[in-house]
Amino acid sequence: MSTISLKNQRIVIIGGSSGIGLATAQQAIEQGAAVVLAGRSKEKLLQAQQYLGSDAIEIYPLDNRDEQQLQAFFEHVGSFDHLFTPGASYVRGPISSSSEIAHSCFNAKFWPQYNAVKYASPYINPTGSIVLMSGAFGQRPLADGASYAACNGAIESLGKALAVELSPIRVNVISPGTIRTSFNWEGAKQEVRDESYDHYTKINIVGRVGTAAEAAHTTIYLMTNNYTTGSTLFPDGGYILR
Ligand SMILES: NC(=O)c1ccc[n+]([C@@H]2O[C@H](COP(=O)([O-])OP(=O)(O)OC[C@H]3O[C@@H](n4cnc5c(N)ncnc54)[C@H](OP(=O)(O)O)[C@@H]3O)[C@@H](O)[C@H]2O)c1
């Protein structure tokens, strides 16, 4: 059988207190897994723990941009089976943007995931897996996000390279299109977000924005299919084809 059950598996989700990470935790718990949720805000982690309402959840406040915090976190967690790393908050802008904006995605999304794998991999069981977070705008870029697109491309390449380097641990990447969450991209106001959601429904095949549960289902697939490694999956409603 090439699929594995998550029953009694231990899963670590950095960025698990909301959105796609939280929805993944929920589906993993429904399958009988124990989950460690990490994120910056202890309050959000406590709310997530309460929302999930399970004894099988540990929480750990962590800023994944700090390499030492990541190292201490994985020493604390010890042995586990699957790692998912959606935790990020960044901005994007055109090529004329400041260095701060230009470097934002790499600093908040690429290096934290790279470093998480660096410190996590000694503790991941050989039958386990890693799912990295990218984004479909890397394959079909927007007009104002060159470094953001490049960052997502780098994460997808990182996934392939780590699948080779860390085998038998499987490494895959999820690259969602627009998913309705509270993601803080550009600190945008609700009307800006609504406009962006409306636009997205017109530029993908399925004709709507995705849900966190749909993205989480993709992550669960990547954790549980034993023959899938080095892959990037796109829960994007067909966005990259249009
Ligand atoms: N939503 C979309 O349309 C979409 C599309 C493509 C890709 N993605 C990717 O999906 C990921 C998650 O997005 P989401 O939509 O689920 O957003 P979300 O609801 O805002 O969730 C982000 C999670 O990451 C945590 N986090 C943020 N910065 C962190 C840091 N420095 N250290 C540790 N944890 C941190 C947040 O908690 P704290 O704030 O408490 O730290 C929260 O738990 C992002 O990497 C994003 O690029 C999202």
The ligand as a MOL file (V3000), in Angstrom:
LIG
                    3D

  0  0  0     0  0            999 V3000
M  V30 BEGIN CTAB
M  V30 COUNTS 48 52 0 0 0
M  V30 BEGIN ATOM
M  V30 1 N -3.7340 32.5340 1.3840 0
M  V30 2 C -3.3000 32.5000 0.1360 0
M  V30 3 O -3.9560 32.9440 -0.8230 0
M  V30 4 C -1.9650 31.8780 -0.1650 0
M  V30 5 C -1.6430 31.5850 -1.4930 0
M  V30 6 C -0.4030 31.0250 -1.7840 0
M  V30 7 C 0.4950 30.7750 -0.7690 0
M  V30 8 N 0.1580 31.0790 0.5090 0 CHG=1
M  V30 9 C 1.1510 30.8300 1.5560 0
M  V30 10 O 0.5670 30.1290 2.6250 0
M  V30 11 C 1.2590 30.4590 3.8270 0
M  V30 12 C 0.2380 30.6420 4.9350 0
M  V30 13 O -0.7500 31.4730 4.4890 0
M  V30 14 P -2.2160 31.5240 5.1040 0
M  V30 15 O -3.0440 32.0620 4.0080 0
M  V30 16 O -2.5530 30.2450 5.7730 0 CHG=-1
M  V30 17 O -1.9790 32.7180 6.1580 0
M  V30 18 P -2.3540 32.9650 7.6850 0
M  V30 19 O -3.7540 32.5650 7.9780 0
M  V30 20 O -1.9260 34.3740 7.9400 0
M  V30 21 O -1.3800 31.9740 8.4850 0
M  V30 22 C -0.0390 32.2680 8.6660 0
M  V30 23 C 0.4660 31.4570 9.8470 0
M  V30 24 O 1.8830 31.6320 9.9400 0
M  V30 25 C 2.2250 32.1740 11.2160 0
M  V30 26 N 3.3920 33.0210 11.0180 0
M  V30 27 C 3.4870 34.1840 10.3230 0
M  V30 28 N 4.7270 34.6920 10.4160 0
M  V30 29 C 5.4340 33.8170 11.1870 0
M  V30 30 C 6.7590 33.7990 11.6800 0
M  V30 31 N 7.6590 34.7690 11.3940 0
M  V30 32 N 7.1680 32.7580 12.4590 0
M  V30 33 C 6.2940 31.7610 12.7630 0
M  V30 34 N 5.0190 31.7200 12.3450 0
M  V30 35 C 4.6000 32.7540 11.5700 0
M  V30 36 C 0.9530 32.9000 11.6730 0
M  V30 37 O 0.8630 33.0610 13.0830 0
M  V30 38 P 1.5180 34.3740 13.8100 0
M  V30 39 O 1.0420 35.5680 13.0340 0
M  V30 40 O 1.0480 34.3170 15.2040 0
M  V30 41 O 3.0060 34.1840 13.7070 0
M  V30 42 C -0.1050 31.9210 11.1840 0
M  V30 43 O -0.2040 30.8040 12.0410 0
M  V30 44 C 2.1380 31.6590 3.5050 0
M  V30 45 O 3.4670 31.2000 3.3920 0
M  V30 46 C 1.6660 32.1150 2.1490 0
M  V30 47 O 2.7300 32.5900 1.3570 0
M  V30 48 C -1.0470 31.6110 0.8450 0
M  V30 END ATOM
M  V30 BEGIN BOND
M  V30 1 1 1 2
M  V30 2 2 2 3
M  V30 3 1 2 4
M  V30 4 1 4 5
M  V30 5 2 4 48
M  V30 6 2 5 6
M  V30 7 1 6 7
M  V30 8 2 7 8
M  V30 9 1 8 9
M  V30 10 1 8 48
M  V30 11 1 9 10
M  V30 12 1 9 46
M  V30 13 1 10 11
M  V30 14 1 11 12
M  V30 15 1 11 44
M  V30 16 1 12 13
M  V30 17 1 13 14
M  V30 18 2 14 15
M  V30 19 1 14 16
M  V30 20 1 14 17
M  V30 21 1 17 18
M  V30 22 2 18 19
M  V30 23 1 18 20
M  V30 24 1 18 21
M  V30 25 1 21 22
M  V30 26 1 22 23
M  V30 27 1 23 24
M  V30 28 1 23 42
M  V30 29 1 24 25
M  V30 30 1 25 26
M  V30 31 1 25 36
M  V30 32 1 26 27
M  V30 33 1 26 35
M  V30 34 2 27 28
M  V30 35 1 28 29
M  V30 36 1 29 30
M  V30 37 2 29 35
M  V30 38 1 30 31
M  V30 39 2 30 32
M  V30 40 1 32 33
M  V30 41 2 33 34
M  V30 42 1 34 35
M  V30 43 1 36 37
M  V30 44 1 36 42
M  V30 45 1 37 38
M  V30 46 2 38 39
M  V30 47 1 38 40
M  V30 48 1 38 41
M  V30 49 1 42 43
M  V30 50 1 44 45
M  V30 51 1 44 46
M  V30 52 1 46 47
M  V30 END BOND
M  V30 END CTAB
M  END
